[in-house]
């Protein structure tokens, strides 16, 4: 049986699309069991519907507290028998109870080389800082914002004639390549978390 992914979105869903495309192309051996959006008109929901995926709209304001909301999301993921949760532009911090429900089974993608430029507008932060190299990080989620063991990173050069927009577009291309590869890496197993570090356990080779 293929591993079952739960993808959480809040917006345009281009990383969701990259996951869908990688599965279709046979580059990612998994299936998407459920797409959850906290934003009812997120364009990612349209992408999911086009791909024939199960979707659930869960506007967070309909729950009284973050904990209650997260419990409901965890329940939905469990009901869909999700093995691995992929945050793909999901604009909410997860509570410790959510993270504990899927230990080392929640991934996030962030558009910078963490730990540089966490939080929102990472591409703009990197541009404004004047770094010459930025990039993309896929990491396991822990209770801190944009922290957690790093699974994979990819570098993106900042060019002389870049604008924040052209830089963000090149970073996004790299995101679409990296996220499916990192998901496959996690699904392959043969890794462990050592302190802050995601490391190959030596019994299998890196992809
Ligand atoms: C991406 O830049 C991702 O790295 C960040 O949120 C954005 C989501 O974009 N976490 P999309 O909805 O996948 O197009």
py3Dmol code that shows the C-alpha trace and the ligand (Angstrom):
import py3Dmol

protein = """\
ATOM      1  CA  UNK A   1       0.000   0.000   0.000  1.00  0.00           C
ATOM      2  CA  UNK A   2       1.262   3.476  -0.823  1.00  0.00           C
ATOM      3  CA  UNK A   3       2.046   5.842   2.039  1.00  0.00           C
ATOM      4  CA  UNK A   4      -0.773   8.304   2.560  1.00  0.00           C
ATOM      5  CA  UNK A   5      -0.065  12.033   2.633  1.00  0.00           C
ATOM      6  CA  UNK A   6      -2.165  14.731   4.236  1.00  0.00           C
ATOM      7  CA  UNK A   7      -1.419  18.134   2.695  1.00  0.00           C
ATOM      8  CA  UNK A   8      -2.325  21.308   4.602  1.00  0.00           C
ATOM      9  CA  UNK A   9      -2.684  24.538   2.646  1.00  0.00           C
ATOM     10  CA  UNK A  10      -3.871  28.116   3.037  1.00  0.00           C
ATOM     11  CA  UNK A  11      -3.334  29.599  -0.407  1.00  0.00           C
ATOM     12  CA  UNK A  12      -2.352  29.146  -4.029  1.00  0.00           C
ATOM     13  CA  UNK A  13      -1.165  25.555  -3.546  1.00  0.00           C
ATOM     14  CA  UNK A  14       1.705  25.490  -6.023  1.00  0.00           C
ATOM     15  CA  UNK A  15       3.660  23.126  -3.761  1.00  0.00           C
ATOM     16  CA  UNK A  16       0.579  20.913  -3.513  1.00  0.00           C
ATOM     17  CA  UNK A  17       0.588  20.916  -7.326  1.00  0.00           C
ATOM     18  CA  UNK A  18       4.262  19.948  -7.363  1.00  0.00           C
ATOM     19  CA  UNK A  19       3.459  16.984  -5.096  1.00  0.00           C
ATOM     20  CA  UNK A  20       0.535  15.963  -7.317  1.00  0.00           C
ATOM     21  CA  UNK A  21       2.743  16.210 -10.419  1.00  0.00           C
ATOM     22  CA  UNK A  22       5.593  14.251  -8.822  1.00  0.00           C
ATOM     23  CA  UNK A  23       3.190  11.453  -7.882  1.00  0.00           C
ATOM     24  CA  UNK A  24       1.735  11.428 -11.415  1.00  0.00           C
ATOM     25  CA  UNK A  25       5.236  11.317 -12.903  1.00  0.00           C
ATOM     26  CA  UNK A  26       6.253   8.424 -10.638  1.00  0.00           C
ATOM     27  CA  UNK A  27       8.918  10.520  -8.901  1.00  0.00           C
ATOM     28  CA  UNK A  28       7.096  10.257  -5.573  1.00  0.00           C
ATOM     29  CA  UNK A  29       5.686   6.944  -4.456  1.00  0.00           C
ATOM     30  CA  UNK A  30       2.766   8.037  -2.310  1.00  0.00           C
ATOM     31  CA  UNK A  31      -0.847   9.052  -2.540  1.00  0.00           C
ATOM     32  CA  UNK A  32      -2.563  12.155  -1.259  1.00  0.00           C
ATOM     33  CA  UNK A  33      -5.271  10.960   1.111  1.00  0.00           C
ATOM     34  CA  UNK A  34      -6.592  14.384   2.078  1.00  0.00           C
ATOM     35  CA  UNK A  35      -6.035  18.092   1.426  1.00  0.00           C
ATOM     36  CA  UNK A  36      -7.105  20.404   4.244  1.00  0.00           C
ATOM     37  CA  UNK A  37      -7.366  24.170   3.900  1.00  0.00           C
ATOM     38  CA  UNK A  38      -8.112  26.640   6.660  1.00  0.00           C
ATOM     39  CA  UNK A  39      -9.000  29.211   3.969  1.00  0.00           C
ATOM     40  CA  UNK A  40     -12.249  28.456   2.116  1.00  0.00           C
ATOM     41  CA  UNK A  41     -11.288  30.135  -1.181  1.00  0.00           C
ATOM     42  CA  UNK A  42      -7.676  28.940  -1.335  1.00  0.00           C
ATOM     43  CA  UNK A  43      -6.781  28.266  -4.971  1.00  0.00           C
ATOM     44  CA  UNK A  44      -5.073  25.070  -3.845  1.00  0.00           C
ATOM     45  CA  UNK A  45      -8.532  23.602  -3.238  1.00  0.00           C
ATOM     46  CA  UNK A  46      -9.298  24.055  -6.932  1.00  0.00           C
ATOM     47  CA  UNK A  47      -6.051  22.275  -7.821  1.00  0.00           C
ATOM     48  CA  UNK A  48      -6.967  19.432  -5.445  1.00  0.00           C
ATOM     49  CA  UNK A  49     -10.464  19.100  -6.898  1.00  0.00           C
ATOM     50  CA  UNK A  50      -9.059  19.060 -10.454  1.00  0.00           C
ATOM     51  CA  UNK A  51      -6.799  16.198  -9.403  1.00  0.00           C
ATOM     52  CA  UNK A  52      -9.766  14.346  -7.919  1.00  0.00           C
ATOM     53  CA  UNK A  53      -8.434  14.551  -4.362  1.00  0.00           C
ATOM     54  CA  UNK A  54     -10.456  14.514  -1.159  1.00  0.00           C
ATOM     55  CA  UNK A  55     -10.587  17.971   0.390  1.00  0.00           C
ATOM     56  CA  UNK A  56     -11.772  19.365   3.669  1.00  0.00           C
ATOM     57  CA  UNK A  57     -12.257  23.063   4.384  1.00  0.00           C
ATOM     58  CA  UNK A  58     -11.656  23.834   8.030  1.00  0.00           C
ATOM     59  CA  UNK A  59     -11.784  27.600   8.701  1.00  0.00           C
ATOM     60  CA  UNK A  60      -9.948  28.010  11.990  1.00  0.00           C
ATOM     61  CA  UNK A  61     -12.321  30.722  13.239  1.00  0.00           C
ATOM     62  CA  UNK A  62     -15.045  28.128  13.535  1.00  0.00           C
ATOM     63  CA  UNK A  63     -13.236  26.559  16.496  1.00  0.00           C
ATOM     64  CA  UNK A  64     -13.006  28.343  19.865  1.00  0.00           C
ATOM     65  CA  UNK A  65      -9.298  27.735  20.525  1.00  0.00           C
ATOM     66  CA  UNK A  66      -6.142  26.693  18.713  1.00  0.00           C
ATOM     67  CA  UNK A  67      -6.116  23.435  20.649  1.00  0.00           C
ATOM     68  CA  UNK A  68      -9.689  22.614  19.660  1.00  0.00           C
ATOM     69  CA  UNK A  69      -8.895  23.437  16.026  1.00  0.00           C
ATOM     70  CA  UNK A  70      -5.756  21.343  16.004  1.00  0.00           C
ATOM     71  CA  UNK A  71      -7.598  18.429  17.609  1.00  0.00           C
ATOM     72  CA  UNK A  72     -10.163  18.570  14.821  1.00  0.00           C
ATOM     73  CA  UNK A  73      -7.455  18.652  12.138  1.00  0.00           C
ATOM     74  CA  UNK A  74      -5.654  15.703  13.753  1.00  0.00           C
ATOM     75  CA  UNK A  75      -8.942  13.795  13.836  1.00  0.00           C
ATOM     76  CA  UNK A  76      -9.537  14.481  10.140  1.00  0.00           C
ATOM     77  CA  UNK A  77      -6.001  13.345   9.275  1.00  0.00           C
ATOM     78  CA  UNK A  78      -6.415  10.196  11.335  1.00  0.00           C
ATOM     79  CA  UNK A  79      -9.801   9.448   9.803  1.00  0.00           C
ATOM     80  CA  UNK A  80      -8.071   9.598   6.412  1.00  0.00           C
ATOM     81  CA  UNK A  81      -5.349   7.235   7.707  1.00  0.00           C
ATOM     82  CA  UNK A  82      -2.631   9.770   6.915  1.00  0.00           C
ATOM     83  CA  UNK A  83       0.952   8.590   7.464  1.00  0.00           C
ATOM     84  CA  UNK A  84       2.806  11.834   6.746  1.00  0.00           C
ATOM     85  CA  UNK A  85       1.576  15.419   7.077  1.00  0.00           C
ATOM     86  CA  UNK A  86       2.969  17.924   4.560  1.00  0.00           C
ATOM     87  CA  UNK A  87       2.524  21.604   5.328  1.00  0.00           C
ATOM     88  CA  UNK A  88       2.438  23.442   2.029  1.00  0.00           C
ATOM     89  CA  UNK A  89       1.883  27.114   2.729  1.00  0.00           C
ATOM     90  CA  UNK A  90      -0.308  26.399   5.767  1.00  0.00           C
ATOM     91  CA  UNK A  91      -0.239  29.739   7.576  1.00  0.00           C
ATOM     92  CA  UNK A  92      -0.761  28.484  11.105  1.00  0.00           C
ATOM     93  CA  UNK A  93       1.512  27.428  13.927  1.00  0.00           C
ATOM     94  CA  UNK A  94       0.814  23.901  15.104  1.00  0.00           C
ATOM     95  CA  UNK A  95       0.191  23.230  18.793  1.00  0.00           C
ATOM     96  CA  UNK A  96       2.456  20.773  20.636  1.00  0.00           C
ATOM     97  CA  UNK A  97      -0.477  18.325  20.828  1.00  0.00           C
ATOM     98  CA  UNK A  98      -0.735  18.315  17.015  1.00  0.00           C
ATOM     99  CA  UNK A  99       2.996  17.736  16.663  1.00  0.00           C
ATOM    100  CA  UNK A 100       2.915  14.950  19.255  1.00  0.00           C
ATOM    101  CA  UNK A 101       0.110  13.251  17.322  1.00  0.00           C
ATOM    102  CA  UNK A 102       2.478  12.761  14.344  1.00  0.00           C
ATOM    103  CA  UNK A 103       5.953  12.435  15.844  1.00  0.00           C
ATOM    104  CA  UNK A 104       8.569  13.151  13.155  1.00  0.00           C
ATOM    105  CA  UNK A 105       5.754  12.802  10.660  1.00  0.00           C
ATOM    106  CA  UNK A 106       5.127  16.451   9.824  1.00  0.00           C
ATOM    107  CA  UNK A 107       7.111  18.255   7.129  1.00  0.00           C
ATOM    108  CA  UNK A 108       7.263  21.926   6.261  1.00  0.00           C
ATOM    109  CA  UNK A 109       8.791  23.823   3.363  1.00  0.00           C
ATOM    110  CA  UNK A 110      10.268  27.260   3.898  1.00  0.00           C
ATOM    111  CA  UNK A 111      11.611  29.637   1.234  1.00  0.00           C
ATOM    112  CA  UNK A 112      15.041  30.373   2.758  1.00  0.00           C
ATOM    113  CA  UNK A 113      18.104  28.554   4.013  1.00  0.00           C
ATOM    114  CA  UNK A 114      17.020  28.146   7.632  1.00  0.00           C
ATOM    115  CA  UNK A 115      17.917  29.194  10.256  1.00  0.00           C
ATOM    116  CA  UNK A 116      18.250  32.417   8.222  1.00  0.00           C
ATOM    117  CA  UNK A 117      15.066  34.348   7.580  1.00  0.00           C
ATOM    118  CA  UNK A 118      12.342  32.436   9.416  1.00  0.00           C
ATOM    119  CA  UNK A 119       8.770  33.700   9.455  1.00  0.00           C
ATOM    120  CA  UNK A 120       6.840  35.483   6.750  1.00  0.00           C
ATOM    121  CA  UNK A 121       8.306  37.064   3.611  1.00  0.00           C
ATOM    122  CA  UNK A 122      11.527  35.062   3.816  1.00  0.00           C
ATOM    123  CA  UNK A 123      12.376  35.865   0.196  1.00  0.00           C
ATOM    124  CA  UNK A 124      11.983  39.604   0.805  1.00  0.00           C
ATOM    125  CA  UNK A 125      13.967  39.383   4.029  1.00  0.00           C
ATOM    126  CA  UNK A 126      16.830  37.704   2.140  1.00  0.00           C
ATOM    127  CA  UNK A 127      16.669  40.275  -0.668  1.00  0.00           C
ATOM    128  CA  UNK A 128      16.649  43.202   1.768  1.00  0.00           C
ATOM    129  CA  UNK A 129      19.546  41.729   3.734  1.00  0.00           C
ATOM    130  CA  UNK A 130      21.639  41.572   0.582  1.00  0.00           C
ATOM    131  CA  UNK A 131      22.681  37.937   0.891  1.00  0.00           C
ATOM    132  CA  UNK A 132      24.233  36.487  -2.255  1.00  0.00           C
ATOM    133  CA  UNK A 133      22.824  33.009  -1.706  1.00  0.00           C
ATOM    134  CA  UNK A 134      19.467  32.026  -0.280  1.00  0.00           C
ATOM    135  CA  UNK A 135      17.330  28.977  -0.956  1.00  0.00           C
ATOM    136  CA  UNK A 136      14.793  26.481   0.268  1.00  0.00           C
ATOM    137  CA  UNK A 137      14.533  24.254   3.344  1.00  0.00           C
ATOM    138  CA  UNK A 138      12.368  21.221   4.022  1.00  0.00           C
ATOM    139  CA  UNK A 139      12.335  20.301   7.686  1.00  0.00           C
ATOM    140  CA  UNK A 140      10.517  18.196  10.244  1.00  0.00           C
ATOM    141  CA  UNK A 141       8.191  20.353  12.295  1.00  0.00           C
ATOM    142  CA  UNK A 142       8.765  20.995  15.963  1.00  0.00           C
ATOM    143  CA  UNK A 143       6.916  23.458  18.193  1.00  0.00           C
ATOM    144  CA  UNK A 144       9.159  26.409  17.283  1.00  0.00           C
ATOM    145  CA  UNK A 145       8.483  28.487  14.174  1.00  0.00           C
ATOM    146  CA  UNK A 146      10.431  27.292  11.126  1.00  0.00           C
ATOM    147  CA  UNK A 147      12.707  25.139  13.250  1.00  0.00           C
ATOM    148  CA  UNK A 148      13.062  21.381  13.460  1.00  0.00           C
ATOM    149  CA  UNK A 149      15.513  18.930  11.916  1.00  0.00           C
ATOM    150  CA  UNK A 150      16.460  19.850   8.347  1.00  0.00           C
ATOM    151  CA  UNK A 151      15.737  17.104   5.821  1.00  0.00           C
ATOM    152  CA  UNK A 152      17.011  18.822   2.664  1.00  0.00           C
ATOM    153  CA  UNK A 153      18.091  22.260   1.490  1.00  0.00           C
ATOM    154  CA  UNK A 154      18.750  23.772  -1.910  1.00  0.00           C
ATOM    155  CA  UNK A 155      20.651  26.975  -2.626  1.00  0.00           C
ATOM    156  CA  UNK A 156      19.459  29.740  -4.929  1.00  0.00           C
ATOM    157  CA  UNK A 157      21.863  32.477  -6.025  1.00  0.00           C
ATOM    158  CA  UNK A 158      20.735  36.083  -5.708  1.00  0.00           C
ATOM    159  CA  UNK A 159      21.549  37.784  -9.018  1.00  0.00           C
ATOM    160  CA  UNK A 160      22.643  41.416  -9.502  1.00  0.00           C
ATOM    161  CA  UNK A 161      19.506  42.291 -11.424  1.00  0.00           C
ATOM    162  CA  UNK A 162      17.058  40.400  -9.212  1.00  0.00           C
ATOM    163  CA  UNK A 163      14.003  42.073  -7.784  1.00  0.00           C
ATOM    164  CA  UNK A 164      12.180  40.549  -4.805  1.00  0.00           C
ATOM    165  CA  UNK A 165       9.737  39.122  -7.327  1.00  0.00           C
ATOM    166  CA  UNK A 166      12.262  37.481  -9.680  1.00  0.00           C
ATOM    167  CA  UNK A 167      14.130  36.053  -6.711  1.00  0.00           C
ATOM    168  CA  UNK A 168      10.932  34.658  -5.184  1.00  0.00           C
ATOM    169  CA  UNK A 169      10.018  33.069  -8.527  1.00  0.00           C
ATOM    170  CA  UNK A 170      13.371  31.249  -8.760  1.00  0.00           C
ATOM    171  CA  UNK A 171      13.081  30.120  -5.146  1.00  0.00           C
ATOM    172  CA  UNK A 172       9.590  28.787  -5.867  1.00  0.00           C
ATOM    173  CA  UNK A 173      10.885  26.709  -8.797  1.00  0.00           C
ATOM    174  CA  UNK A 174      13.422  25.165  -6.458  1.00  0.00           C
ATOM    175  CA  UNK A 175      10.685  24.515  -3.862  1.00  0.00           C
ATOM    176  CA  UNK A 176       8.711  22.533  -6.407  1.00  0.00           C
ATOM    177  CA  UNK A 177      11.740  20.360  -7.146  1.00  0.00           C
ATOM    178  CA  UNK A 178      12.842  19.931  -3.537  1.00  0.00           C
ATOM    179  CA  UNK A 179       9.600  19.194  -1.696  1.00  0.00           C
ATOM    180  CA  UNK A 180       8.686  15.961  -3.494  1.00  0.00           C
ATOM    181  CA  UNK A 181      12.307  14.778  -3.227  1.00  0.00           C
ATOM    182  CA  UNK A 182      12.380  15.483   0.508  1.00  0.00           C
ATOM    183  CA  UNK A 183       9.038  13.747   1.052  1.00  0.00           C
ATOM    184  CA  UNK A 184      10.383  10.684  -0.756  1.00  0.00           C
ATOM    185  CA  UNK A 185      13.539  10.865   1.368  1.00  0.00           C
ATOM    186  CA  UNK A 186      11.478  10.777   4.568  1.00  0.00           C
ATOM    187  CA  UNK A 187       9.250   7.989   3.267  1.00  0.00           C
ATOM    188  CA  UNK A 188      12.282   5.898   2.316  1.00  0.00           C
ATOM    189  CA  UNK A 189      13.256   5.690   5.984  1.00  0.00           C
ATOM    190  CA  UNK A 190      16.784   4.865   7.011  1.00  0.00           C
ATOM    191  CA  UNK A 191      17.127   8.068   9.042  1.00  0.00           C
ATOM    192  CA  UNK A 192      16.921   9.185  12.610  1.00  0.00           C
ATOM    193  CA  UNK A 193      16.906  12.446  14.529  1.00  0.00           C
ATOM    194  CA  UNK A 194      20.022  13.089  16.569  1.00  0.00           C
ATOM    195  CA  UNK A 195      19.592  16.253  18.637  1.00  0.00           C
ATOM    196  CA  UNK A 196      18.635  18.874  16.075  1.00  0.00           C
ATOM    197  CA  UNK A 197      20.011  16.832  13.205  1.00  0.00           C
ATOM    198  CA  UNK A 198      18.238  14.644  10.647  1.00  0.00           C
ATOM    199  CA  UNK A 199      20.842  12.006   9.806  1.00  0.00           C
ATOM    200  CA  UNK A 200      21.042   8.885   7.689  1.00  0.00           C
ATOM    201  CA  UNK A 201      21.261   5.909  10.028  1.00  0.00           C
ATOM    202  CA  UNK A 202      23.919   4.251   7.927  1.00  0.00           C
ATOM    203  CA  UNK A 203      21.887   1.191   7.029  1.00  0.00           C
ATOM    204  CA  UNK A 204      20.688   2.759   3.780  1.00  0.00           C
ATOM    205  CA  UNK A 205      22.296   5.174   1.382  1.00  0.00           C
ATOM    206  CA  UNK A 206      21.105   8.740   0.832  1.00  0.00           C
ATOM    207  CA  UNK A 207      19.098   9.409  -2.307  1.00  0.00           C
TER     208      UNK A 207
END
"""
ligand_1 = """\
14
LIG
C 5.822 28.714 -0.271
O 6.744 29.725 -0.564
C 6.288 27.904 0.923
O 7.671 27.761 0.976
C 5.796 28.725 2.086
O 4.533 29.189 1.667
C 4.508 29.284 0.242
C 3.338 28.472 -0.231
O 3.146 28.590 -1.617
N 5.753 27.951 3.295
P 2.123 27.645 -2.358
O 0.774 27.844 -1.693
O 2.608 26.233 -2.223
O 2.115 28.100 -3.782
"""
view = py3Dmol.view(width=600, height=400)
view.addModel(protein, "pdb")
view.setStyle({"model": 0}, {"cartoon": {"style": "trace"}})
view.addModel(ligand_1, "xyz")
view.setStyle({"model": 1}, {"stick": {}})
view.zoomTo()
view.show()
